[in-house]
């Protein structure tokens, strides 16, 4: 009994526990009060404030959206400021001077005084002139061009042909060699007598030469010339220095003119290889140099070229004229060695010396010279110095020139189109004696070149001419005196015009 009662009691306790748990679960739990912002958010999520008027047309939501749109538009129109101008302070009126200053920037009809950009528009107060006044004088500057003459430069500047002829008559002897390119012409043209006549020349000033200035003026209707001599020191300019990395740059840095340096290198290159000139060698340059008291200078030809070498033979070369030929001589009086030309004409050799079949006669015979094919009219040069022994028509040779060179040697040039030498004429190496042609027994333009020894033809390719000039006697003494004079010159430019007592300027040549 006791056990059963105990079991029953346990069953009943479990039922009570389940009943209490179910009761607790069914009892509502008190919730905290919601915030108004959360309630507003829930209402806005539930209500569509901005409906799409393109959907659900005719529904209650669509009508509510239409009413909202109309209300917003009406509110914007009601609150707009309108289209009336906003009043502001008026601008200040322009005065007469201010109006004239800004008139060129205004868009106004010309009749109201507008500015066209080039001239003021005419008004009723403007009356045309019957004749416009001319300037009493015109001052202008002109310049002589590189391939120009004084006459053309003056004509281009507006000087009349009559005045140009008068100027040439007045200054022709002073500018016989022409006016140096770049010469400035200061011109004044006066008042003309009538509109159909040119302006007369009142004044012309220019530099005729380094040592002469000229001024032409009109007095009483007549042009007169005034010559203004300018003192000139023509002592040669001497430049010395040590060869550095480059002999050209070293000489230029020492003040040598470019023209003199280039001539110096050409002379030295004929005596020694320029690549063998060391950095310790010393160069000595003497060039013709003229300096006027106005500061203008003229650089002439190279007169002396010297090179003192640290190792090797030194070089002393002097420019000297002998028998009408100017060339370079060594200090001992020995001139340049001149060899035969590589070819007496610019062309290629087509036939050599020896037996051959003649292209016209058709049989084999001796070809006593060398043929050079060249273009018709090409110049033909003398192979070395000599005297023309014959010039004219010579049988199958056609137009033919023969030059006697001395020592039993002579050269002949055949088939010329034109002869440019005369019998008895002294010719120099490289001088033009004729032009290529096809006269005589010839099939086309070419030069037939022959060489004679004691009257008999020899192979021209077997002989090379070498000519060396040699000074002797009084000429050698004068040569050595000139060489000593150049070596005694001061180095650099000497400003003799700075001296108070300037004696007569003499040539240092």
C-alpha positions in Angstrom: 0.0 0.0 0.0 2.6 2.2 1.0 4.5 1.6 -2.3 1.5 2.1 -4.5 0.5 5.3 -2.7 4.0 6.5 -3.2 3.9 5.8 -6.9 0.6 7.5 -7.2 1.9 10.5 -5.5 4.8 10.7 -7.9 2.4 10.6 -10.9 0.3 13.3 -9.5 3.3 15.6 -8.9 4.4 15.3 -12.5 1.0 16.3 -13.8 1.0 19.3 -11.6 4.4 20.4 -12.9 3.3 20.1 -16.6 0.1 22.1 -15.8 2.1 24.9 -14.2 4.5 25.1 -17.1 1.7 25.3 -19.6 0.0 28.0 -17.6 3.1 30.1 -17.4 3.6 29.8 -21.2 0.0 31.0 -21.9 0.2 34.0 -19.6 0.9 37.2 -21.7 4.2 38.9 -20.8 4.1 42.7 -20.4 6.0 44.5 -23.3 7.9 47.8 -22.9 6.2 50.8 -24.6 7.3 51.6 -28.2 9.1 54.8 -29.2 7.2 57.3 -31.5 10.0 57.3 -34.1 9.6 53.6 -34.4 5.8 53.9 -34.8 6.3 56.6 -37.4 8.7 54.4 -39.3 6.2 51.5 -39.2 3.5 53.8 -40.6 5.7 55.2 -43.4 6.6 51.6 -44.4 2.9 50.8 -44.5 1.9 53.9 -46.4 3.4 54.6 -50.0 4.1 58.3 -49.9 5.5 58.7 -53.5 3.5 56.3 -55.6 4.4 55.7 -59.3 1.7 57.5 -61.3 2.4 55.2 -64.2 1.1 52.1 -62.4 -2.3 51.2 -60.9 -4.0 54.1 -62.7 -7.4 54.9 -61.1 -6.7 53.3 -57.7 -7.0 55.1 -54.4 -3.2 55.2 -54.1 -2.8 56.7 -57.6 -5.3 59.5 -56.8 -3.4 60.2 -53.6 -0.1 60.5 -55.5 -1.7 62.8 -58.1 -3.0 65.1 -55.4 0.5 65.2 -53.8 2.1 66.2 -57.1 -0.4 68.9 -57.8 0.1 70.3 -54.3 3.9 70.4 -54.7 3.7 72.2 -58.1 1.2 74.8 -56.7 3.5 75.4 -53.7 6.6 76.0 -56.0 4.7 78.4 -58.2 3.3 80.3 -55.2 6.7 80.6 -53.6 8.6 81.6 -56.9 10.1 85.2 -56.9 8.5 86.1 -60.3 10.1 87.5 -63.5 10.3 91.2 -62.6 13.9 92.7 -62.9 15.7 93.3 -59.7 16.4 97.0 -59.3 20.1 98.1 -59.0 22.2 101.3 -58.9 22.5 103.0 -62.4 26.0 103.2 -64.1 27.9 106.5 -64.3 27.5 108.4 -67.5 30.7 108.6 -69.7 32.4 111.9 -70.2 33.5 113.1 -73.7 37.1 112.0 -73.1 36.0 108.6 -71.8 33.7 108.2 -74.7 36.5 108.8 -77.2 38.7 106.2 -75.4 36.2 103.4 -75.6 34.7 104.3 -79.0 37.1 101.9 -80.7 35.5 99.0 -78.7 31.9 100.1 -79.4 29.7 98.7 -82.1 28.3 101.9 -83.6 27.5 103.0 -87.2 30.2 104.9 -88.9 27.8 107.8 -89.5 27.6 108.2 -85.7 31.4 108.5 -85.4 32.4 104.9 -84.9 36.0 103.8 -85.2 36.6 101.4 -88.1 39.9 100.1 -86.5 42.1 101.9 -89.1 40.7 105.5 -89.2 38.0 107.5 -87.6 34.8 107.6 -89.5 34.2 110.8 -91.4 31.5 113.2 -90.3 29.9 116.2 -92.0 32.7 118.4 -90.7 35.3 116.5 -92.8 36.0 117.8 -96.3 38.3 116.1 -98.8 41.6 117.8 -99.6 42.3 118.6 -103.2 46.0 117.8 -102.7 47.6 116.0 -99.8 50.9 117.6 -98.5 54.1 115.6 -98.8 56.9 115.1 -96.4 59.8 117.6 -97.2 62.4 114.8 -96.7 62.6 111.1 -96.5 65.5 109.5 -94.5 66.2 105.8 -95.2 68.9 103.3 -94.9 69.9 100.7 -97.6 72.5 97.9 -97.8 74.5 96.5 -100.6 73.7 92.8 -101.1 76.2 90.0 -101.6 75.8 90.0 -105.4 74.8 93.6 -105.7 76.3 96.8 -107.0 76.1 100.4 -105.7 73.8 101.5 -108.6 71.3 98.7 -108.1 71.2 99.3 -104.3 70.5 103.1 -104.9 67.8 102.4 -107.5 66.1 100.0 -105.2 66.1 102.6 -102.5 64.3 105.1 -104.7 67.1 107.2 -106.1 66.4 108.4 -109.6 68.4 107.1 -112.6 69.8 110.5 -113.3 71.1 110.9 -109.7 72.6 107.3 -109.9 74.5 108.2 -113.1 75.8 111.4 -111.4 76.9 109.4 -108.4 78.7 106.8 -110.6 80.5 109.7 -112.4 81.6 111.3 -109.1 82.7 108.1 -107.1 83.4 105.7 -110.0 87.2 105.9 -109.6 87.0 105.3 -105.8 84.8 102.2 -106.1 86.2 100.7 -109.2 86.5 97.3 -107.5 83.0 97.5 -106.3 81.5 98.3 -102.9 81.9 95.6 -100.2 78.7 93.6 -99.6 77.0 94.7 -96.5 78.0 98.4 -96.9 75.4 100.6 -95.3 74.0 103.5 -97.4 72.5 106.5 -95.5 70.2 108.3 -97.9 68.1 111.5 -97.7 65.6 112.2 -100.5 64.4 115.8 -100.8 61.1 117.4 -101.9 60.2 116.8 -105.5 59.1 119.6 -107.8 56.0 117.8 -109.0 54.2 114.6 -108.4 55.2 113.1 -111.7 58.9 113.5 -111.0 61.1 111.4 -108.6 62.5 112.8 -105.4 66.0 114.3 -105.7 68.9 112.9 -103.7 69.9 115.5 -101.0 72.5 113.4 -99.2 74.3 110.1 -99.5 76.9 108.8 -97.1 78.7 105.4 -97.2 82.0 103.6 -96.7 83.7 103.2 -100.1 86.7 101.3 -98.7 88.2 100.6 -95.3 90.4 103.7 -95.6 87.8 106.0 -97.3 84.4 107.3 -96.4 82.3 109.3 -98.9 79.6 111.9 -98.5 77.6 113.4 -101.3 75.4 116.5 -100.7 73.2 118.7 -102.9 73.9 122.4 -102.9 72.3 124.7 -105.4 70.8 121.8 -107.2 74.2 120.2 -107.9 75.6 117.1 -106.2 79.1 117.4 -104.8 81.3 114.7 -103.2 83.4 114.9 -100.1 86.1 112.3 -99.5 86.8 111.4 -95.9 90.2 109.6 -95.5 90.3 107.1 -92.6 93.7 106.1 -91.2 94.4 102.4 -91.4 97.2 100.3 -89.9 98.0 97.4 -92.2 100.6 95.7 -90.0 100.2 91.9 -90.3 98.7 90.1 -87.4 100.8 87.4 -85.7 99.3 84.7 -83.6 101.3 82.1 -81.6 100.3 79.3 -79.3 100.7 75.7 -78.1 98.8 73.0 -79.8 96.3 71.4 -77.5 93.7 68.7 -78.3 92.9 70.5 -81.6 95.2 72.9 -83.5 92.1 74.6 -85.0 90.4 75.1 -81.6 93.7 76.3 -80.0 94.4 78.8 -82.8 90.8 80.1 -82.7 91.0 80.5 -78.9 94.2 82.5 -79.4 92.3 85.0 -81.6 93.2 83.7 -85.1 90.5 84.4 -87.7 88.8 81.3 -89.1 90.0 82.1 -92.7 93.7 82.2 -91.5 93.4 79.0 -89.5 92.0 77.1 -92.5 94.7 78.4 -94.8 97.3 77.5 -92.2 96.1 73.9 -92.0 96.1 73.5 -95.7 99.8 74.7 -95.9 100.9 72.6 -93.0 99.1 69.5 -94.4 101.3 69.7 -97.5 104.4 69.3 -95.4 103.5 67.0 -92.5 100.6 64.7 -91.6 98.3 66.6 -89.4 97.7 63.5 -87.2 101.4 63.6 -86.3 101.2 67.0 -84.7 101.6 66.6 -81.0 100.0 68.5 -78.1 103.4 70.2 -77.3 104.0 71.6 -80.7 103.8 75.4 -81.2 102.1 77.1 -84.2 103.0 80.5 -85.6 100.5 82.3 -87.9 101.0 85.6 -89.7 98.1 86.9 -91.8 97.4 90.2 -93.6 95.4 92.4 -91.3 94.1 95.9 -91.8 92.6 97.9 -88.9 91.0 101.3 -89.3 90.9 103.9 -86.6 87.1 103.4 -86.5 87.7 99.9 -85.2 86.7 98.1 -88.5 89.1 95.3 -89.6 89.8 93.4 -92.8 91.5 90.0 -92.6 93.6 89.2 -95.7 95.5 86.2 -97.0 97.8 84.0 -94.9 101.4 85.2 -95.2 103.5 82.9 -93.0 102.9 79.5 -91.5 105.2 78.1 -88.9 105.2 75.0 -86.7 107.8 74.4 -84.1 107.7 70.7 -83.3 108.8 69.1 -80.0 110.1 66.1 -81.9 110.8 66.2 -85.7 111.6 68.8 -88.3 110.1 72.3 -87.8 108.2 74.0 -90.6 108.7 77.6 -91.9 106.6 78.4 -95.0 106.4 81.9 -96.5 104.0 83.1 -99.2 106.0 84.5 -102.1 105.4 85.6 -105.7 107.9 84.4 -108.4 107.4 84.9 -112.1 103.8 85.9 -111.7 102.9 82.8 -109.6 102.2 83.1 -105.9 103.1 79.9 -104.0 104.6 78.8 -100.7 108.3 78.5 -100.2 110.3 76.9 -97.4 112.7 79.0 -95.4 115.6 77.8 -97.6 114.0 79.3 -100.7 112.7 76.0 -102.1 109.1 76.2 -103.4 106.3 73.7 -103.7 106.7 70.5 -105.6 104.0 70.3 -108.3 103.4 67.1 -110.0 101.4 66.1 -113.1 97.6 66.2 -112.9 95.9 62.8 -112.4 94.0 63.5 -115.7 94.0 66.4 -118.1 90.2 66.1 -118.2 87.4 64.9 -115.9 86.7 61.6 -117.5 87.6 57.9 -117.6 90.4 56.3 -119.7 89.0 54.2 -122.5 92.0 53.4 -124.6 95.7 53.1 -123.6 99.0 53.5 -125.4 100.1 50.8 -127.9 98.9 48.9 -131.0 95.2 48.7 -131.6 92.6 48.4 -134.4 91.6 51.9 -135.5 87.8 52.3 -135.1 87.5 54.4 -138.3 90.3 53.2 -140.6 89.7 49.6 -139.8 93.3 48.3 -139.5 95.7 47.8 -136.7 98.1 50.7 -136.1 100.0 52.4 -133.2 97.8 54.4 -130.8 100.3 57.1 -129.8 98.4 58.4 -126.8 95.7 57.8 -124.2 92.0 58.4 -124.7 89.7 59.9 -122.0 85.9 59.7 -122.5 84.3 62.9 -121.3 81.1 64.9 -121.9 81.1 67.3 -124.8 82.3 70.7 -123.8 84.2 69.6 -120.7 87.3 71.7 -119.9 90.8 70.4 -120.8 93.7 71.4 -118.5 97.4 71.7 -119.0 99.2 68.9 -117.2 102.1 71.2 -116.1 103.6 74.6 -116.9 104.8 75.3 -120.4 104.5 77.4 -123.6 102.0 76.7 -126.3 103.9 75.6 -129.4 100.9 74.9 -131.6 97.1 75.7 -131.4 94.9 75.0 -134.4 93.7 72.4 -136.9 96.1 69.4 -137.2 94.9 66.7 -139.6 93.3 63.7 -137.9 93.9 65.3 -134.5 91.2 67.9 -135.4 91.5 71.0 -133.1 94.8 70.4 -131.5 97.1 72.1 -128.9 100.7 71.2 -128.2 102.6 72.5 -125.2 106.4 72.6 -124.8 107.4 71.9 -121.2 111.2 72.1 -121.4 113.8 69.3 -121.1 112.7 67.9 -124.4 109.2 67.1 -123.1 105.9 68.2 -124.7 102.2 67.3 -124.4 99.5 67.2 -127.1 95.7 67.5 -126.7 93.5 66.5 -129.7 89.8 66.4 -130.9 88.9 69.6 -129.1 85.6 71.3 -129.8 87.1 74.7 -129.1 90.6 75.9 -128.4 91.3 78.3 -125.4 95.0 78.9 -125.9 97.2 80.7 -128.5 100.6 80.0 -129.8 103.4 81.5 -127.7 101.1 81.7 -124.6 102.6 80.8 -121.2 100.3 78.4 -119.4 100.2 77.1 -115.9 99.5 73.7 -114.5 95.7 73.2 -114.4 94.9 76.1 -116.7 92.1 75.5 -119.2 93.5 75.3 -122.8 90.4 73.9 -124.6 87.2 71.9 -124.4 86.3 68.3 -125.3 84.9 67.7 -128.7 84.9 65.2 -131.6 86.8 66.9 -134.4 89.2 65.0 -136.7 89.2 61.2 -136.9 86.9 60.6 -133.9 83.9 58.5 -133.2 82.6 60.6 -130.3 83.5 63.3 -127.8 86.7 62.4 -126.0 90.3 63.7 -125.4 93.3 62.2 -127.1 96.3 63.0 -124.9 99.9 62.5 -126.1 103.3 63.0 -124.6 106.5 63.6 -126.5 110.2 63.3 -125.6 112.5 64.9 -128.1 109.7 64.8 -130.7 108.9 61.1 -130.3 105.7 59.9 -128.7 106.0 58.0 -125.4 103.5 56.4 -123.0 101.9 59.3 -121.1 101.4 57.1 -118.1 105.1 56.4 -117.8 106.1 60.0 -117.0 105.2 62.1 -114.0 106.2 65.8 -114.0 107.7 67.4 -110.9 108.3 71.1 -110.8 110.1 72.8 -108.0 110.7 76.6 -107.8 114.0 77.7 -106.4 114.9 81.2 -105.3 118.4 82.5 -105.7 120.5 85.7 -105.7 118.8 89.0 -104.8 115.4 87.4 -104.8 116.5 84.9 -102.2 117.9 87.8 -100.0 114.6 89.7 -100.3 112.8 86.5 -99.4 114.8 86.0 -96.3 114.5 89.6 -95.2 110.7 89.3 -95.5 110.8 86.1 -93.4 112.8 87.8 -90.7 110.4 90.7 -90.7 107.4 88.4 -90.1 109.2 86.6 -87.3 110.0 89.9 -85.7 106.4 91.0 -85.4 104.8 91.4 -82.0 102.3 88.7 -81.1 98.7 89.9 -81.1 97.0 93.1 -82.4 98.8 96.3 -81.8 96.6 99.4 -81.1 98.7 102.1 -82.7 95.8 104.5 -82.8 96.0 104.7 -79.0 99.3 106.5 -79.3 99.2 110.3 -79.1 101.8 110.9 -81.7 100.7 108.7 -84.6 103.2 108.7 -87.5 102.3 107.9 -91.0 100.9 104.4 -91.4 103.0 102.2 -93.6 102.5 98.7 -94.9 104.2 95.9 -93.1 104.2 93.7 -96.2 
